[in-house]
Structures are given as structure tokens and as C-alpha cells.
Amino acid sequence: MRLLGFSAAACGLGLAWTSPFLYAQAVVLAVAAGVAFLAFRHTTLFCVLWLLIAGCSLEMTANDMIGPEAFQPVIAAIKATQIGLAILCALRWGADGDPWNPGWAFAIIAVTGIVHGLYPGLTMGESLRSLIGSVAPFAFCFIRPPTAWADAMIRATRWCALVAVAGGVILAVLGIRPLFTESGGMRLTGLGHPAFLATVCMASVYAGLIQFYRTGRRTELPLLAVNLTILLLTGARAPMAFATLVTGLTLAGVSAPAVPARWRFYVLAGAAGLATGLAAVLLAGGLGDIRLFNLLSTDATNLSGRDILWEAFAAVTRDSPWVGWGIGAGNVVIPPESSVAKLLHTWAAHNEYLRIEVEGGQLGLLLLIVMFAGWVWMRSRALPVPTRRIIRLVFLAFAGHAFTDNLLISTPACILMTFAAAVFAHAQAPLPDTDRQA
């Protein structure tokens, strides 16, 4: 062994001396191979770490600290890592070619778009990259993991928003990046953007609900309350409304042996009391600096300029109503350098139905809706009744939320769909736990 080690060191020194470029490549390959081996050996641990990092929306941090040129590469790295980890999971535990997986719909939309003709200015390469980015959030939905992996991912999802806020606090204390931003009132950003943090926080709330109903542990309630507080501080109205609706309907209408009715009554009563107190403070003129309360008190509407954005996308759909302009067309309808993008600081549709109609037409949109409905219905049938009702309620809220935000292409979509994959894994045939070290 010593001789082998000395021989390897001698070869490395010789390569470094004769060809530094090849030596650098060899070092990168060796490190990548080592990381891949560790990820294969401790797959669940690596998946949990990826989930917590992805939930921080680091592309926003990179954009602010480095520049716009870092935005897309960070997103690509996060999604590529997810795909790589999903492949490792499939190698370890098996793949699942579920025909209802919505990821297939994006592939079909991509093909029809190419046949129809891509939107002017959208290249084939950009469309293929958008296809990979659209399918990536569903990567873990193509595997058959053990219940230990599913449990770990559900537990980790509950902490995603809090980790993002903790990271934001550290940067704020160091004076590197502010924790709050001004936009119709103060909004909590964490490490990313208030809207992204809100979407991640919704998944954290849903994971907390399912974990509470599965275990009955009252210790789950403080973390659930913290996540709802973070969501409120982001000032995101739609995420707050839908998360509150799902939480309220769950506690009021979903029963479980582990969660007695009196516990649910106490939680609802406490939440109602808190809401009443906040309303009283708001009417008295307090909390005006917090964005959500500022909007409620001033009746501000359409802060995102959705009427302008939606009209631009609707005009494109009228040119090809049945078959759309290909995956990725939604990114070029409003050029980033246009006056609209500079005025609103966004060129996204803020309506997933409208974006998908641009890219896949009405047929593509119908296909995606049907596959989503079939996927959630079929994959949740074998779940315990409380979990089944909660996850179906979550996706009904998701369907409503999609009218006002982009929920399928951003990195927070990776969190929500991975969480869904973990929940649905409990409905599959149990597999042996081969990842105990993680």
C-alpha cells in the first residue's frame, strides 16, 4: 500500500511538472469522484443538505453580491445537483416511470413547440435548457426511495425557511446584505427574495402540518408558528392567504388518531386570538411598517404590475392558441432590456397558466393540468387518510396560487415537488433502508 501511495504521489508530481493543465483537470476529476462516492454512500444526507441549500434561494444572494451574471449559473447548479442526486437515488433504490408525473408533460410540450416552431428569438439550445429546468423540480418524483429518505426530507422541509432566515441574519449582522427590503412596506428577504422565501415557507408550513398529524407531537407547533410568522413578514399576500387557508381547513376538518379534536380546537382558538390582536393593533395604527399590514390598511393593489405583464403574454397566446411556442418562450416574451422589465423589475408572467399557454398552447396547458390532477390523485390514494387529505388540499391551494405567481420554474418549486415526492413515497411498497449511515 505504501508503494502504491508513493507511486501515485510520484505520478501526480510528474504530471504537475510536465502538464499543469492536465494536473488541474485530474485534481478536479478526483475531487468530483470522491464527492460522488460520498453522495452514493450517504445519499439521504446529501439530499437533505441539498434541500436546505436550495431553500435559501442563493441565486438572489449571488445576484446582489456578485452581479446578474451569477444568477442563472447558481440556478443551473442547484437544479443540476438535484438531477444528479435523483440519478444516484435511482441507482440505489430504483427508478419510477410514473406515467402521471407532470415532468412528462413538459417533454411533450417541448416536442410540439419544436414541431410548431419556436418563438422568435428563442433558440433550440435555450429551449432545451428550459426543458431541463422545467423537469428538474420533479426529479425526485422519478425514484422509489425508502421511507427513511422520505421521513428525512419531510423533516428537513420544515426547516428550510428558518435556515434561509438564519443565513440572512448572519449576512445582515456582518453588514453584507440587508435582512429586510422596502416594497410597499418592510419585507423579510432571508438569503433570497421575499416572494421566493414565501414560497419556500409555504412548503415548510405544509411539511409541519403533515409531520404534526403523523406524529401528534405538540413540539411541532412552535416550528409551525415560526414558519407562519416568517411567511407573514415576507409580505407575500397570496402565499400567506393560501397557507393560512390550508392550515385552517386542516385543523378544522381533518381528524387523526394522533391529533385529538381538543388539541386542534386549542390551536385554532389561539390562532383566532392572535389574529384578533393583530387586527386591533392594525386598526389602532400600528404595524404599518410591515408590508402585509401596510397593504391591508392602504388597500394597495397590483403592486407587481400584473395587468401589464398579463396583457403581453395574452397577446402572444392569441397568435397561436392551440399549440404554443415551445418550452422557454415565457422567458423571452418580455425582453429583459425592455422598458416594461426595467419598470417592473421582472419579465415573468406571474401566472403559470398564462406562461404554460404561451409555451404549450391550450392543449399543452390542458395536458399539464390533467397530469397534475392524475398524479396527485393516484399517488395519494394509498396514503393514510389524514396525509392524503392534507396533500390534496395543498395541491388545490397550489392550483389557486398559480394564477398569481410563477410556481413551476423557480428554485422554490424544487422544494415543493421534492416535499411532494417524499410524501408520496409513503404510498409505495416499503423498501429496505440501505442508507442507515446517513
LOFI-302797 format. One line per field, with one value per residue (C-alpha): residue number from 1; x, y, z; residue in three letters. Coordinates in steps of 0.001 Angstrom, whole numbers, plus 524288, in hexadecimal, padded with zeros to 5 digits. Layout:
# residues N
num c(NUM  ...)
X c(X  ...)
Y c(Y  ...)
Z c(Z  ...)
residu c(Ala  ...)
//
This chain:
# residues 438
num c(1  2  3  4  5  6  7  8  9  10  11  12  13  14  15  16  17  18  19  20  21  22  23  24  25  26  27  28  29  30  31  32  33  34  35  36  37  38  39  40  41  42  43  44  45  46  47  48  49  50  51  52  53  54  55  56  57  58  59  60  61  62  63  64  65  66  67  68  69  70  71  72  73  74  75  76  77  78  79  80  81  82  83  84  85  86  87  88  89  90  91  92  93  94  95  96  97  98  99  100  101  102  103  104  105  106  107  108  109  110  111  112  113  114  115  116  117  118  119  120  121  122  123  124  125  126  127  128  129  130  131  132  133  134  135  136  137  138  139  140  141  142  143  144  145  146  147  148  149  150  151  152  153  154  155  156  157  158  159  160  161  162  163  164  165  166  167  168  169  170  171  172  173  174  175  176  177  178  179  180  181  182  183  184  185  186  187  188  189  190  191  192  193  194  195  196  197  198  199  200  201  202  203  204  205  206  207  208  209  210  211  212  213  214  215  216  217  218  219  220  221  222  223  224  225  226  227  228  229  230  231  232  233  234  235  236  237  238  239  240  241  242  243  244  245  246  247  248  249  250  251  252  253  254  255  256  257  258  259  260  261  262  263  264  265  266  267  268  269  270  271  272  273  274  275  276  277  278  279  280  281  282  283  284  285  286  287  288  289  290  291  292  293  294  295  296  297  298  299  300  301  302  303  304  305  306  307  308  309  310  311  312  313  314  315  316  317  318  319  320  321  322  323  324  325  326  327  328  329  330  331  332  333  334  335  336  337  338  339  340  341  342  343  344  345  346  347  348  349  350  351  352  353  354  355  356  357  358  359  360  361  362  363  364  365  366  367  368  369  370  371  372  373  374  375  376  377  378  379  380  381  382  383  384  385  386  387  388  389  390  391  392  393  394  395  396  397  398  399  400  401  402  403  404  405  406  407  408  409  410  411  412  413  414  415  416  417  418  419  420  421  422  423  424  425  426  427  428  429  430  431  432  433  434  435  436  437  438)
X c(80000  80B22  81173  80499  8031C  810DD  80EBE  8021E  808B2  81422  80AEE  80384  80FEE  814B9  807ED  807DE  815AF  813A5  80581  7FF60  7F2BC  7F0D9  7F49D  7EA04  7E010  7E45D  7E2CE  7D51D  7D145  7D6D4  7CF54  7C2D7  7C47F  7C683  7BA64  7B281  7B709  7B345  7A61F  7A39D  7A7BB  79FB5  7951F  78AC2  7940D  79827  789EA  7868A  79219  78E36  78029  78465  78DAC  783A1  779B9  782B2  780CC  78F4E  78DC9  78844  793B9  79D47  79628  7975C  7A55E  7AB9F  7A2A7  7980C  7A1CA  7A19C  792DB  79086  79CE8  798C9  78B3B  79172  79A6F  78F25  786BF  7921B  7956C  78757  7876E  7946B  78F78  782F6  78B30  792E9  7862C  7811F  78DB2  78CA8  77E28  7782F  7718D  76310  75DCB  750AE  748EE  741A9  74E12  74C35  75A44  755D7  74C83  757C5  75ED1  752AE  750EE  75F25  75D66  750DD  75745  762A2  75945  750F5  75C8D  76336  76004  76821  774B8  77414  77EF0  77EBB  78955  781DF  77586  77C92  7828E  7750A  76FE5  77A2E  7771C  76888  76A31  77494  76AF4  76487  77169  76F05  76172  767EE  76DCE  76930  7700B  76F2A  76693  772CA  77606  76800  76786  77470  77024  76317  769E2  773FC  76994  7641B  77125  773BC  76DE2  77421  78195  77FF3  77C58  7879A  7910B  78B2B  78CF2  79B5F  79D7F  795CC  79DE5  7AA53  7A509  7A5AA  7974E  78AF1  7813E  77574  77252  768E5  75DB9  750DB  755C3  760B6  76213  76A69  773E3  77C22  786F6  77E75  7728F  7661B  75DAC  76724  7685F  7597E  75827  76264  75BAF  74ED3  75558  75AE1  74D3A  74771  75252  75006  7418B  743E9  74E48  74525  73A23  7433C  749BD  74048  74BD3  74811  7564A  7533F  74A5F  754CF  75C2A  74F5B  74C8F  75A3B  7587B  74B5F  751B1  75C92  7524B  74B14  757A7  75A7E  74E90  74A79  73BAA  7381E  7417E  73CE1  72EA0  73009  738C1  72F32  723D4  72A55  72E36  720C8  71944  72266  72112  7126F  70ECB  7194F  71960  723E4  72603  732AC  72C23  7205E  7157B  71806  72623  72183  71764  721BC  72A99  71F90  71B0B  728DE  72A7F  71D6C  72165  72E5B  7279B  71E09  72928  73078  72428  72232  73036  72EC0  7223D  72915  73362  73E47  745F0  7454D  753A1  75155  74DD3  7422F  73B80  73EDF  73813  72C3C  72AF4  72D15  725E1  7316D  72F59  736F9  7445D  74ABB  744EF  73E24  734B2  74024  746DA  73A99  736BD  743FE  742D2  73484  737F4  741A7  737BF  72E32  73807  73866  72D4F  72D95  73C0A  745DB  7532C  75BAB  7617D  768BE  76034  75B1F  768C6  769AD  75C01  7608C  76EFE  7771C  77BFD  76E41  76818  75DD3  76830  76FCC  76386  75E5F  76B8D  76614  762AC  75BE7  74D66  74982  73F36  74332  7370E  73A20  7488B  7456D  73B4F  745E0  74F28  7459B  738F2  72BCD  72E7E  73B44  734EA  729D8  733B4  73B6D  72F3E  72A24  73755  7389B  72B04  72D5E  73ABC  735F5  729C1  7306F  73C87  734BD  72AA4  7326B  73680  73086  723C8  728AD  734EC  72D12  72382  72E27  7366D  72A8E  726B8  734A3  733EB  72684  72C98  7381E  72EB1  72897  735A8  73A97  7314F  7399E  747A0  751CB  75229  75779  76456  76ADC  77399  768D2  76185  76C82  7696B  75AC2  75BB3  7665A  75DC4  7527D  75B44  75EC7  7507D  74C9F  757DC  75020  745C7  74F75  7531B  75CC4  76AFB  7760F  77DAF  78B0E  78FA4  79082  79D92  796DE)
Y c(80000  80952  8064C  808EA  815C0  81A22  81652  81E39  82A01  828FA  82837  8340E  83C0A  837FA  83BE3  848D5  84B88  847A3  84C0A  854DB  855B5  846F0  8465A  85049  84862  83BE5  8426D  84730  8399B  83352  83CB3  83AAA  82BEB  82CE2  8353F  82C03  8205F  82713  82B0B  81D00  81820  8223B  825A6  829F9  83329  83987  83AF4  841A7  84AF5  84E0B  850BD  85A5C  86156  861F1  867BA  8735F  8789E  87B7D  8803D  88CCD  88E36  88BD4  895C8  8A035  89D3F  89969  89E80  89A24  8915A  88838  886A1  87C23  8742D  872AB  86E14  8649E  85F3E  85D14  8561F  84E46  849A1  8458F  83DB4  83771  833A4  82E35  825B2  820B9  81DC5  81663  80E6D  80B0A  808C9  807FD  81105  813BB  81697  81B79  81F17  829AE  830EF  83F0A  83F14  8374C  84246  84BD5  84259  84126  84FF0  85161  8481A  84E98  85BE0  85791  851EF  85E41  86772  86E59  87C2D  88656  888A3  87B8C  8725C  86398  86379  86CE4  864C6  85844  85EEE  86398  855C5  85089  85B7F  85890  849F3  84B55  84E71  84138  839A2  832DC  82F01  8254E  81CEB  812AD  81678  80FBF  81592  81A0D  82344  8281C  82AA9  83205  83AAD  83E06  84187  849C7  8511A  85675  85D5E  862EA  8705F  871D1  86E3C  87889  882D5  87EE0  88072  88DB0  891D9  88E57  89660  8A1B3  8A19D  8A19C  8AD12  8A584  8A4DF  8AA64  8A11B  8A974  8B0C5  8BBF1  8B8F7  8BED7  8BC7C  8B47D  8A6A2  89BA7  89683  88C32  8888F  88A39  89211  893D9  88CDE  88172  8808A  8809D  87549  86D63  870CF  86B7B  85E44  85F28  861B5  8564A  84D2F  85177  84E76  840DA  83E05  8429E  839EC  82E45  82F16  836CE  83D93  84AC0  84EBC  85040  85BD4  865F0  8638F  86472  87177  87670  872EE  879D4  885C9  885AE  884AC  89061  89877  895D4  89DFB  8945A  894EE  88913  87F8D  8844A  882EB  87532  87032  87589  86F72  8620C  862A8  8670F  85D1C  8524E  8553E  85758  84C12  8418E  83821  82E60  824F2  82BE4  83948  839CC  8435A  84B3D  84DD8  852C5  85B4E  8614E  86451  86A6B  87248  87732  87AD5  881ED  8896D  88D52  891B9  899D5  8A041  8A37D  8A927  8B1C8  8B6BA  8B944  8C10A  8C8C9  8CCEC  8C3A8  8B9F3  8C33E  8C103  8B290  8B0DA  8A7B9  8B060  8BC96  8B6F8  8B2FB  8C07C  8C7EF  8BE99  8BE46  8B5B3  8B0E3  8B439  8AA94  8B0FF  8A462  8AB36  8AF84  8A246  89A64  8A26D  8A001  89157  890ED  89794  88CAB  88200  8880A  885F4  87743  87333  86459  860DC  869C2  86F21  86536  86398  86FF5  8792A  87F03  88435  88C40  891E9  89DE8  8A090  8A32C  8AFE2  8B4DA  8C084  8B7AC  8AEF6  8BABC  8C0F1  8B4B3  8AE11  8A171  89B65  88F51  88D13  88C42  88296  8748D  871AF  87D01  87950  86B26  86F99  877AC  86C12  860EA  8670F  86337  854EB  85533  85C27  85236  84717  84C85  84ED2  84112  83AFE  842DF  83EDB  83095  830A6  8361F  82D9F  820D4  8229F  8268D  81B9D  8124F  81C84  81CD5  8246E  830B5  831C2  82F4E  83A21  843CC  84196  8428F  84F23  8540F  851FE  8582F  8642E  862E0  86325  86FAA  875FD  87349  87DCC  88872  8834B  87B39  86E7A  86435  86992  87068  869A9  869C5  8606E  856C0  85744  85557  84A31  84350  84460  83E97  83385  83078  83056  827A1  81E53  819AD  81469  80BA4  7FDE8  7FEFB  7FCE7  7F8E9  8040E  80339  810A6  80F51  81661  822F0)
Z c(80000  80329  7F620  7EF4A  7F67E  7F339  7E508  7E44F  7EA90  7E11F  7D586  7DA84  7DC4F  7CEEE  7C8A2  7CFE1  7CB10  7BCE3  7BAC3  7C515  7BD34  7BCE9  7CB48  7CEB8  7C70A  7CDE2  7DB31  7D7A6  7D2EB  7DF40  7E805  7E020  7E0FE  7EFAE  7F17A  7E8D9  7F0EE  7FDA3  7F7E6  7F3BD  8012E  808B8  7FEF3  8089A  80F94  802CF  7FEA2  80B78  80A23  7FC2E  80077  80AFF  801B0  7F6AE  80010  80275  7F487  7F396  7E59A  7EB4C  7F4A5  7E989  7E11B  7EBA2  7EFBB  7E2C7  7D81B  7CEA1  7C7B1  7D382  7D404  7C9BD  7CCBA  7DAF8  7D6D6  7CD32  7D7CD  7E142  7D723  7D19E  7DF4E  7E15D  7D4B5  7D86A  7E5E3  7DFE5  7D6D9  7E294  7E99D  7DDB7  7DD1E  7EB7A  7ED21  7DFA9  7D5F8  7D485  7C6EF  7CC0C  7BFC4  7C762  7CB4B  7C67C  7C1DC  7B5FC  7B230  7B0C2  7A7BE  79F33  79F02  79AF7  78F7B  78ACC  78BD5  78355  77946  77988  77948  78493  78889  78123  788A1  78FCD  78B80  78BE5  7963C  79F00  79D6C  7A138  7AD1A  7B112  7AF65  7B8BD  7C241  7C169  7C3CC  7CE79  7D9A1  7D724  7D70C  7E415  7DF60  7D613  7E0FC  7EAC2  7F76F  804A3  80F27  81695  80B4B  80AB6  81964  81910  80DC0  8141C  820D7  819A5  811FB  81EBD  82128  81390  815E0  82345  81DD4  81329  81D50  82633  81ADA  817E3  8260B  8256E  8190D  81EDE  82B65  82338  81B68  80E9D  80AED  8114F  8177E  813B0  80741  804E5  7FB81  7FFCD  80DAA  813B6  80E5D  813D3  80989  81059  806E4  7FAF2  7F709  7FF22  7F4FB  7F416  802DD  803DB  7FA56  80193  80E5B  8093D  80736  81503  81A62  812D7  8174C  8254F  82426  81EC1  828F7  833C7  82EE5  82D36  83A89  84306  8497E  84EF9  84D63  83EE0  8419A  84562  8389A  8311E  837B6  83484  82631  8259E  82BDB  821B1  81721  81CA9  81D22  80EC6  80B7E  800EB  800D6  7F897  7FF5C  80CB1  808CE  8034C  80E46  81857  810FB  8104E  81EA2  82310  81AFE  81F5B  82DC8  82CA2  823CA  823CE  82F2F  832D2  83E2B  841BE  8422F  84B4A  84827  85470  8503C  84319  849DE  852BA  8471D  83F53  84B0B  84D64  83F20  83F26  84B4B  8452E  838B6  840AA  84811  83B83  8358E  84184  840DC  83245  83439  83ECA  834E0  8389D  8303D  824AB  82165  81ECC  8108B  811F5  81BFE  81443  8084F  8103A  815FB  8092E  80017  7F6BE  7EAD9  7DF24  7E4B1  7DB42  7CF2F  7CB8D  7C260  7B9DD  7BA89  7B7ED  7AC1F  7A5BF  7A7B0  7A3B0  796D1  793D2  796C9  78D26  78233  784C5  78DDE  78C9C  78BB8  79231  78EF7  7960A  7A393  7A73C  79F60  7AC0B  7AEC9  7A24C  7A0CC  7A859  7A56B  7B1BF  7ABDB  7A8A3  7AF51  7B594  7BBB2  7C0A2  7C639  7CD11  7CFA1  7CA12  7BD0E  7C283  7C031  7CEA1  7CA0B  7C752  7BF59  7B657  7B53C  7B208  7A80E  7A164  7A124  79E94  79A1C  79F9D  79C73  7A3F9  7AF67  7AFBF  7AF35  7BAA8  7C2EE  7C055  7C379  7CFFF  7D45A  7D0E0  7D74E  7E446  7E45F  7E0C8  7E92A  7F532  7F4CD  7FD63  80763  814FE  814AE  81BE5  81379  80720  80A4F  80DE3  801B6  7F8D6  7FFA5  7FDB7  7EF11  7EE1F  7F478  7EB2A  7DFA5  7E4B4  7E7ED  7DA1C  7D4FC  7DB48  7DBDF  7D4BB  7DC44  7D2F0  7CDC9  7D95A  7E35A  7EDCF  7E4B3  7E738  7F5B7  7F43C  7EA56  7F217  7FE21  7F636  7F17B  7FFA2  803B8  7F842  7FB5F  8072C  7FDF2  7F6DD  7FACC  80627  8026A  80B5E  8113F  80AD5  80F1E  81DD0  81E9C  81A23)
residu c(Met  Arg  Leu  Leu  Gly  Phe  Ser  Ala  Ala  Ala  Cys  Gly  Leu  Gly  Leu  Ala  Trp  Thr  Ser  Pro  Phe  Leu  Tyr  Ala  Gln  Ala  Val  Val  Leu  Ala  Val  Ala  Ala  Gly  Val  Ala  Phe  Leu  Ala  Phe  Arg  His  Thr  Thr  Leu  Phe  Cys  Val  Leu  Trp  Leu  Leu  Ile  Ala  Gly  Cys  Ser  Leu  Glu  Met  Thr  Ala  Asn  Asp  Met  Ile  Gly  Pro  Glu  Ala  Phe  Gln  Pro  Val  Ile  Ala  Ala  Ile  Lys  Ala  Thr  Gln  Ile  Gly  Leu  Ala  Ile  Leu  Cys  Ala  Leu  Arg  Trp  Gly  Ala  Asp  Gly  Asp  Pro  Trp  Asn  Pro  Gly  Trp  Ala  Phe  Ala  Ile  Ile  Ala  Val  Thr  Gly  Ile  Val  His  Gly  Leu  Tyr  Pro  Gly  Leu  Thr  Met  Gly  Glu  Ser  Leu  Arg  Ser  Leu  Ile  Gly  Ser  Val  Ala  Pro  Phe  Ala  Phe  Cys  Phe  Ile  Arg  Pro  Pro  Thr  Ala  Trp  Ala  Asp  Ala  Met  Ile  Arg  Ala  Thr  Arg  Trp  Cys  Ala  Leu  Val  Ala  Val  Ala  Gly  Gly  Val  Ile  Leu  Ala  Val  Leu  Gly  Ile  Arg  Pro  Leu  Phe  Thr  Glu  Ser  Gly  Gly  Met  Arg  Leu  Thr  Gly  Leu  Gly  His  Pro  Ala  Phe  Leu  Ala  Thr  Val  Cys  Met  Ala  Ser  Val  Tyr  Ala  Gly  Leu  Ile  Gln  Phe  Tyr  Arg  Thr  Gly  Arg  Arg  Thr  Glu  Leu  Pro  Leu  Leu  Ala  Val  Asn  Leu  Thr  Ile  Leu  Leu  Leu  Thr  Gly  Ala  Arg  Ala  Pro  Met  Ala  Phe  Ala  Thr  Leu  Val  Thr  Gly  Leu  Thr  Leu  Ala  Gly  Val  Ser  Ala  Pro  Ala  Val  Pro  Ala  Arg  Trp  Arg  Phe  Tyr  Val  Leu  Ala  Gly  Ala  Ala  Gly  Leu  Ala  Thr  Gly  Leu  Ala  Ala  Val  Leu  Leu  Ala  Gly  Gly  Leu  Gly  Asp  Ile  Arg  Leu  Phe  Asn  Leu  Leu  Ser  Thr  Asp  Ala  Thr  Asn  Leu  Ser  Gly  Arg  Asp  Ile  Leu  Trp  Glu  Ala  Phe  Ala  Ala  Val  Thr  Arg  Asp  Ser  Pro  Trp  Val  Gly  Trp  Gly  Ile  Gly  Ala  Gly  Asn  Val  Val  Ile  Pro  Pro  Glu  Ser  Ser  Val  Ala  Lys  Leu  Leu  His  Thr  Trp  Ala  Ala  His  Asn  Glu  Tyr  Leu  Arg  Ile  Glu  Val  Glu  Gly  Gly  Gln  Leu  Gly  Leu  Leu  Leu  Leu  Ile  Val  Met  Phe  Ala  Gly  Trp  Val  Trp  Met  Arg  Ser  Arg  Ala  Leu  Pro  Val  Pro  Thr  Arg  Arg  Ile  Ile  Arg  Leu  Val  Phe  Leu  Ala  Phe  Ala  Gly  His  Ala  Phe  Thr  Asp  Asn  Leu  Leu  Ile  Ser  Thr  Pro  Ala  Cys  Ile  Leu  Met  Thr  Phe  Ala  Ala  Ala  Val  Phe  Ala  His  Ala  Gln  Ala  Pro  Leu  Pro  Asp  Thr  Asp  Arg  Gln  Ala)
//
